[in-house]
Amino acid sequence: MIDDNLDEVRKRLSELRTEHRDLDDVISRVSEGLPFDQLRLQRLKKRKLALKDDITRLENMLIPDIIA
């Protein structure tokens, strides 16, 4: 049961990383176009930061608790 949960976390983590990478491409394309949409760019960057937070949270779930 725990292994199934970890597999789900790993799968979700992979999906979030892919979306995070894809946002890099979208942000680059939006910022290169003239005139670029500042509001859209801000929203994309905000979404990218939220994804990074989710990625970090899931990565921390995969680290086992070690009692010193």
C-alpha positions in Angstrom: 0.0 0.0 0.0 2.8 2.4 0.9 4.6 1.5 -2.4 1.5 2.3 -4.4 1.3 5.7 -2.7 5.0 6.4 -3.4 4.4 5.4 -7.1 1.6 7.8 -7.3 3.8 10.6 -5.8 6.6 9.8 -8.3 4.1 9.8 -11.2 2.6 13.2 -10.1 6.1 14.5 -9.6 7.1 13.6 -13.1 4.0 15.3 -14.5 4.7 18.5 -12.6 8.3 18.5 -13.8 7.1 18.2 -17.4 4.6 21.0 -17.0 7.3 23.2 -15.3 9.7 22.6 -18.2 6.9 23.3 -20.8 6.2 26.6 -19.1 9.8 27.6 -19.6 9.2 27.3 -23.4 5.9 29.2 -23.2 7.4 32.0 -21.2 10.3 32.3 -23.6 7.9 32.5 -26.6 5.6 35.0 -24.9 8.5 37.3 -23.9 10.1 37.2 -27.4 7.0 38.4 -29.1 6.5 42.1 -29.5 4.5 43.5 -28.0 4.3 40.9 -25.3 1.4 40.5 -22.9 2.8 41.5 -19.5 -0.3 40.2 -17.6 -0.1 36.8 -19.4 3.6 36.6 -18.6 3.1 37.3 -14.9 0.4 34.6 -14.8 2.7 32.1 -16.4 5.5 32.9 -14.0 3.2 32.7 -11.0 2.0 29.3 -12.2 5.6 28.2 -12.7 6.4 29.2 -9.1 3.4 27.3 -7.8 4.5 24.2 -9.7 8.0 24.5 -8.2 6.4 24.6 -4.7 4.4 21.5 -5.5 7.4 19.8 -6.8 9.4 20.6 -3.7 6.6 19.4 -1.5 6.3 16.0 -3.3 10.1 15.6 -3.3 10.1 16.0 0.5 7.4 13.3 0.7 9.8 10.9 -0.9 12.6 11.5 1.5 12.4 9.1 4.4 12.2 10.4 7.9 15.4 9.7 9.8 15.5 9.9 13.5 19.0 10.9 14.7 
